Amino acid sequence: MNQPKANPRIIVRSVRPEDAADLHAIISHPQVARTLIHLPTMELAETEAWIARKTPGRYRLVAEIDGRVVGSCPLTHNQRPRMQHSGRLGLMVHVDYWGQGVGSALLAAVLELADNWLNLRRMELEVMTHNAAATHLYEKFGFRSEGIRRRAVFGDGQWQDEMVMARLRDTAGLQVSHTPPPPPPGRVPDDTPVEIRAVRPADLPGIYAILTHPLVDRTTLQLPWQDWMAFMDRIGTPRPEVNRVVAAAGEKVVGMASLHHDQNPRMNHSAGLGMSVHPDYWGRGVGSQLMAALLDLADNWLHLQRVDLQVNTDNPAAIHLYEKFGFVIEGTCRFHTYGDGRWADSHFMARLRHSG
């Protein structure tokens, strides 16, 4: 691949606490803010806190010219066990240094780290569709579009679409699954009506049983062997940004669904949807009941304009269900996850409200 020549004046290094003022000058510039998902009113203290925060798997590189930090490119190595082959990057450059090779120098350094030290197969990013210069730069480094997330961000007085891009490495000999999940081995006869309701503390063992079932794990990002305490840390404590419901047949929990309401001010019109149903209850309409309840919450209580989700491409039953409720495939993440002995691509899908 033909990559731009390096600018010898540029020094790429790890971030330091004393870089906060320079980084804040970049991220708070209105022209830069248009290309990111932050507000131009971000305060210096927020940048200082970002530098001080230690996040597992995050590597933060900056570009320096003549003692001034003029760009930044963090790489976040995905820590989910089934997605540790992937990483995500972000890039920003001060407007005074656009077109001077700063972005190229940062990308070259980050991808060298990804390829030769972390051995990542998939690197991904999002870029505003109006940012043609950045898109062209990413393409030079081997990134390809995987789809468009419609009305993903609001800023500068208008809705903005995001392009999802990814660069794959060492995947030529790998096969992606096209085989649907196997049917459950047998169903327990049960005519008990299913009720959709809020989560109760007594539901947690039933939710754990669903999220550790191998057939459920194949269609999600879970693992069949999950530590109970880790599960309790993640699921046991209610969080204000997560709205959850369960499907219960009597006292038995047979499904769970959740909306993760985005807390970013420029993206809080949207939420991510997740759903799991116990295999004994597949094909009984439980998924439809959960979907109807969550979308009623999204539309009539949270006033969301975008609900999105990801689903493995080898899960046609789930894709059909989501399409029935108005979700549209916006793109496909290649080699998104590994599990049940196979690689899986994932569609990203979304349902939008209000065309204006």
C-alpha positions as CSV (number, residue, x, y, z in Angstrom):
1,M,0.0,0.0,0.0
2,N,1.2,3.5,-0.8
3,Q,1.5,5.5,2.4
4,P,2.5,9.2,2.5
5,K,6.1,10.0,3.3
6,A,6.9,11.0,6.9
7,N,7.5,14.6,7.9
8,P,10.9,14.5,9.7
9,R,9.8,17.4,12.0
10,I,7.1,15.3,13.6
11,I,7.8,13.4,16.8
12,V,5.3,10.7,17.8
13,R,5.3,9.7,21.4
14,S,3.0,8.7,24.3
15,V,0.8,11.4,26.0
16,R,2.1,13.2,29.1
17,P,0.2,15.2,31.7
18,E,1.8,18.4,30.5
19,D,0.2,17.9,27.0
20,A,-3.3,18.8,28.4
21,A,-3.3,22.5,27.3
22,D,-2.2,21.6,23.7
23,L,-4.7,18.8,23.4
24,H,-7.5,21.0,24.7
25,A,-6.7,23.6,22.2
26,I,-7.2,21.0,19.4
27,I,-10.4,19.3,20.7
28,S,-12.1,22.6,21.6
29,H,-11.5,24.2,18.2
30,P,-14.9,24.4,16.4
31,Q,-13.5,23.1,13.1
32,V,-12.1,20.1,14.8
33,A,-15.2,19.6,16.9
34,R,-17.2,19.2,13.7
35,T,-15.2,16.1,12.9
36,L,-15.4,14.5,16.3
37,I,-18.2,13.6,18.8
38,H,-17.3,16.1,21.4
39,L,-18.6,19.6,22.2
40,P,-16.4,22.6,21.5
41,T,-17.2,23.7,25.1
42,M,-15.2,20.9,26.5
43,E,-13.2,22.3,29.5
44,L,-9.5,21.9,30.1
45,A,-10.2,19.9,33.3
46,E,-12.0,17.3,31.2
47,T,-8.9,16.9,29.0
48,E,-6.7,16.7,32.1
49,A,-9.0,14.0,33.5
50,W,-8.8,12.0,30.2
51,I,-5.0,12.0,30.4
52,A,-5.0,10.9,34.0
53,R,-7.5,8.2,33.5
54,K,-6.0,4.7,33.1
55,T,-8.0,2.5,30.8
56,P,-7.0,-1.2,30.1
57,G,-6.0,-1.7,26.5
58,R,-5.7,2.0,25.7
59,Y,-2.6,3.4,24.1
60,R,-2.5,7.2,23.5
61,L,-0.1,8.7,21.0
62,V,0.5,12.3,20.3
63,A,2.3,14.1,17.5
64,E,4.7,17.0,18.5
65,I,6.2,19.7,16.3
66,D,8.8,22.1,17.7
67,G,7.7,21.3,21.2
68,R,3.9,21.7,20.6
69,V,1.5,18.8,20.6
70,V,-0.5,19.2,17.3
71,G,-2.3,15.9,17.0
72,S,-3.5,12.8,18.9
73,C,-4.4,9.2,17.9
74,P,-5.5,6.8,20.7
75,L,-5.8,3.1,20.0
76,T,-8.2,1.1,22.2
77,H,-7.5,-2.7,22.2
78,N,-10.9,-4.4,22.6
79,Q,-10.9,-6.2,26.0
80,R,-13.9,-8.4,25.4
81,P,-12.5,-12.0,25.2
82,R,-14.2,-12.8,21.9
83,M,-13.1,-9.5,20.3
84,Q,-9.5,-9.2,21.4
85,H,-8.3,-9.5,17.8
86,S,-9.6,-6.0,17.2
87,G,-8.9,-2.4,18.1
88,R,-10.4,1.0,17.5
89,L,-8.7,4.3,16.8
90,G,-9.5,8.0,16.8
91,L,-7.6,10.8,15.2
92,M,-7.5,14.6,15.6
93,V,-5.1,17.2,14.3
94,H,-5.0,21.0,15.0
95,V,-6.3,23.0,12.1
96,D,-3.1,24.9,11.8
97,Y,-1.3,21.7,10.9
98,W,-3.8,20.1,8.5
99,G,-2.2,18.8,5.3
100,Q,1.3,18.7,6.9
101,G,1.5,14.9,7.4
102,V,0.6,14.8,11.1
103,G,-2.3,12.4,10.6
104,S,-0.1,10.1,8.5
105,A,2.6,10.0,11.1
106,L,0.2,9.2,13.8
107,L,-1.6,6.5,11.8
108,A,1.7,4.9,10.8
109,A,2.8,4.7,14.4
110,V,-0.6,3.4,15.7
111,L,-0.8,0.7,13.0
112,E,2.8,-0.4,13.6
113,L,1.8,-0.9,17.3
114,A,-1.4,-2.8,16.2
115,D,0.4,-5.0,13.7
116,N,3.8,-5.7,15.2
117,W,3.1,-5.6,19.0
118,L,-0.5,-6.3,19.6
119,N,-1.0,-8.7,16.6
120,L,-4.5,-7.3,15.9
121,R,-6.4,-8.6,12.8
122,R,-9.0,-5.9,12.7
123,M,-8.7,-2.1,13.2
124,E,-11.8,0.0,13.0
125,L,-12.9,3.7,13.2
126,E,-15.8,6.0,12.5
127,V,-15.5,9.1,10.4
128,M,-18.1,11.8,9.6
129,T,-19.2,11.4,6.0
130,H,-18.6,15.1,5.4
131,N,-14.9,14.7,6.3
132,A,-13.6,13.8,2.9
133,A,-9.9,14.5,3.7
134,A,-9.9,12.1,6.7
135,T,-11.7,9.4,4.6
136,H,-9.1,9.7,1.9
137,L,-6.3,9.5,4.5
138,Y,-7.7,6.3,6.0
139,E,-8.1,4.8,2.6
140,K,-4.4,5.4,1.9
141,F,-3.7,3.2,5.0
142,G,-5.9,0.4,3.9
143,F,-9.2,1.2,5.6
144,R,-12.4,0.4,3.7
145,S,-15.9,1.5,4.3
146,E,-18.2,-1.1,5.9
147,G,-21.4,1.0,5.9
148,I,-23.0,4.3,7.1
149,R,-24.6,4.9,10.5
150,R,-27.4,7.3,9.7
151,R,-27.9,10.4,11.8
152,A,-25.4,9.0,14.3
153,V,-24.4,12.4,15.7
154,F,-25.8,15.9,16.0
155,G,-23.5,18.9,15.8
156,D,-22.9,22.2,14.1
157,G,-26.7,22.6,13.8
158,Q,-27.4,19.4,11.8
159,W,-27.5,15.6,11.8
160,Q,-24.3,14.0,10.7
161,D,-23.8,10.4,9.4
162,E,-20.8,8.3,10.3
163,M,-19.0,6.0,8.1
164,V,-17.7,2.8,9.7
165,M,-14.3,1.8,8.3
166,A,-12.0,-1.1,9.0
167,R,-8.6,-2.4,8.0
168,L,-8.2,-6.2,8.1
169,R,-4.9,-8.1,8.5
170,D,-4.1,-11.8,8.2
171,T,-7.6,-12.9,7.4
172,A,-7.1,-14.2,3.9
173,G,-7.1,-17.9,5.0
174,L,-10.0,-17.5,7.4
175,Q,-13.6,-18.5,6.7
176,V,-16.6,-16.6,8.0
177,S,-19.6,-18.7,9.2
178,H,-22.8,-18.8,7.1
179,T,-24.4,-21.6,9.2
180,P,-27.4,-20.6,11.3
181,P,-27.5,-21.5,15.0
182,P,-28.6,-25.1,15.5
183,P,-32.1,-25.6,16.9
184,P,-32.3,-26.3,20.7
185,P,-32.1,-30.0,21.5
186,G,-35.6,-30.1,23.0
187,R,-38.3,-27.8,24.5
188,V,-39.9,-28.0,27.8
189,P,-43.7,-28.0,27.3
190,D,-45.0,-24.8,28.9
191,D,-48.2,-22.9,28.1
192,T,-47.6,-20.3,30.9
193,P,-48.3,-16.8,29.5
194,V,-45.2,-14.7,29.1
195,E,-45.2,-11.3,30.9
196,I,-42.8,-8.4,30.1
197,R,-41.8,-6.5,33.2
198,A,-38.9,-4.7,34.9
199,V,-36.0,-6.6,36.3
200,R,-36.2,-7.8,39.9
201,P,-33.3,-9.0,42.1
202,A,-34.7,-12.5,42.2
203,D,-34.4,-12.6,38.3
204,L,-30.6,-12.5,38.3
205,P,-30.0,-16.3,38.5
206,G,-32.4,-16.8,35.6
207,I,-30.7,-14.1,33.5
208,Y,-27.3,-15.7,34.3
209,A,-28.7,-19.0,33.0
210,I,-29.7,-17.4,29.8
211,L,-26.5,-15.5,29.2
212,T,-24.3,-18.6,29.9
213,H,-26.3,-20.9,27.6
214,P,-24.0,-22.0,24.6
215,L,-26.7,-21.4,22.0
216,V,-27.4,-17.9,23.3
217,D,-23.7,-17.2,23.5
218,R,-23.2,-18.1,19.9
219,T,-25.6,-15.4,18.9
220,T,-24.3,-12.7,21.3
221,L,-20.9,-11.6,22.6
222,Q,-21.1,-13.7,25.8
223,L,-19.1,-16.7,27.0
224,P,-20.7,-20.0,28.3
225,W,-18.3,-19.9,31.2
226,Q,-18.8,-16.6,33.0
227,D,-17.6,-15.8,36.5
228,W,-20.7,-15.2,38.7
229,M,-19.0,-12.2,40.4
230,A,-18.1,-10.6,37.1
231,F,-21.7,-11.2,36.0
232,M,-23.0,-9.5,39.1
233,D,-20.7,-6.5,38.6
234,R,-22.0,-6.1,35.1
235,I,-25.6,-7.0,35.4
236,G,-26.5,-7.0,39.1
237,T,-26.3,-3.3,39.8
238,P,-28.9,-1.0,38.0
239,R,-27.4,1.8,35.9
240,P,-29.3,5.0,35.0
241,E,-28.2,4.7,31.3
242,V,-29.4,1.1,30.9
243,N,-33.1,0.3,30.7
244,R,-33.9,-3.4,31.1
245,V,-37.0,-5.6,30.9
246,V,-37.4,-9.4,31.3
247,A,-39.8,-11.9,29.8
248,A,-41.1,-14.1,32.6
249,A,-43.2,-17.2,32.4
250,G,-44.6,-17.2,35.9
251,E,-41.5,-16.9,38.1
252,K,-39.2,-18.2,35.4
253,V,-37.1,-15.7,33.4
254,V,-37.1,-16.7,29.8
255,G,-35.6,-13.6,28.1
256,M,-34.1,-10.2,28.7
257,A,-33.7,-7.1,26.6
258,S,-32.0,-3.7,27.3
259,L,-31.6,-0.3,25.9
260,H,-28.2,1.4,26.5
261,H,-29.0,5.1,26.3
262,D,-26.0,7.0,24.9
263,Q,-24.9,9.6,27.4
264,N,-22.8,11.7,25.0
265,P,-24.7,15.0,24.6
266,R,-24.3,14.9,20.8
267,M,-25.5,11.3,20.7
268,N,-28.2,11.0,23.4
269,H,-30.9,10.8,20.8
270,S,-29.8,7.2,20.3
271,A,-29.5,3.9,22.2
272,G,-28.1,0.5,21.6
273,L,-30.4,-2.5,21.9
274,G,-29.5,-6.0,23.2
275,M,-31.7,-9.0,23.6
276,S,-31.4,-12.7,24.6
277,V,-34.1,-15.4,24.8
278,H,-33.6,-18.8,26.4
279,P,-33.5,-21.5,23.6
280,D,-36.4,-23.4,25.1
281,Y,-38.5,-20.4,24.2
282,W,-37.2,-19.7,20.7
283,G,-40.0,-19.4,18.1
284,R,-42.7,-18.6,20.7
285,G,-42.9,-14.9,20.1
286,V,-40.9,-13.9,23.2
287,G,-38.5,-11.8,21.1
288,S,-41.3,-9.9,19.5
289,Q,-42.8,-9.2,22.9
290,L,-39.5,-7.9,24.2
291,M,-38.9,-5.8,21.1
292,A,-42.3,-4.2,21.3
293,A,-41.8,-3.3,24.9
294,L,-38.4,-1.7,24.3
295,L,-39.4,0.2,21.3
296,D,-42.5,1.6,23.2
297,L,-40.0,2.7,25.9
298,A,-37.7,4.3,23.2
299,D,-40.5,6.1,21.3
300,N,-43.0,7.1,24.0
301,W,-40.9,7.6,27.1
302,L,-37.3,8.3,26.1
303,H,-38.1,10.1,22.8
304,L,-35.2,8.4,21.1
305,Q,-34.7,9.0,17.4
306,R,-32.3,6.2,16.7
307,V,-32.1,2.7,18.1
308,D,-29.3,0.5,16.8
309,L,-27.9,-3.0,17.3
310,Q,-25.5,-5.6,16.0
311,V,-26.4,-9.1,14.9
312,N,-24.3,-11.9,13.5
313,T,-24.9,-12.4,9.8
314,D,-25.4,-16.2,10.3
315,N,-28.4,-15.5,12.6
316,P,-31.2,-15.1,10.0
317,A,-34.1,-15.6,12.5
318,A,-32.9,-12.6,14.5
319,I,-32.3,-10.5,11.4
320,H,-35.9,-11.2,10.3
321,L,-37.2,-10.2,13.7
322,Y,-35.4,-6.9,13.7
323,E,-36.5,-6.1,10.1
324,K,-40.1,-6.8,11.1
325,F,-39.7,-4.0,13.7
326,G,-38.3,-1.5,11.2
327,F,-34.6,-2.0,11.6
328,V,-32.5,-1.6,8.4
329,I,-29.0,-3.1,7.7
330,E,-26.6,-0.1,7.5
331,G,-23.5,-2.2,7.0
332,T,-21.4,-5.2,8.0
333,C,-18.4,-5.5,10.3
334,R,-16.1,-8.1,8.9
335,F,-14.5,-10.6,11.2
336,H,-16.3,-8.9,14.0
337,T,-16.2,-11.7,16.6
338,Y,-15.0,-15.2,17.2
339,G,-17.0,-17.9,19.1
340,D,-18.3,-21.4,19.0
341,G,-15.3,-22.3,16.9
342,R,-16.1,-19.9,14.1
343,W,-15.5,-16.4,12.8
344,A,-18.6,-14.2,12.4
345,D,-19.4,-11.0,10.6
346,S,-22.0,-8.8,12.1
347,H,-24.6,-6.5,10.5
348,F,-25.1,-3.2,12.2
349,M,-28.8,-2.2,12.0
350,A,-30.8,0.8,13.0
351,R,-34.4,2.0,13.3
352,L,-34.9,5.8,12.9
353,R,-37.8,7.9,13.8
354,H,-38.8,11.4,12.6
355,S,-37.5,12.1,9.1
356,G,-37.1,15.8,9.7
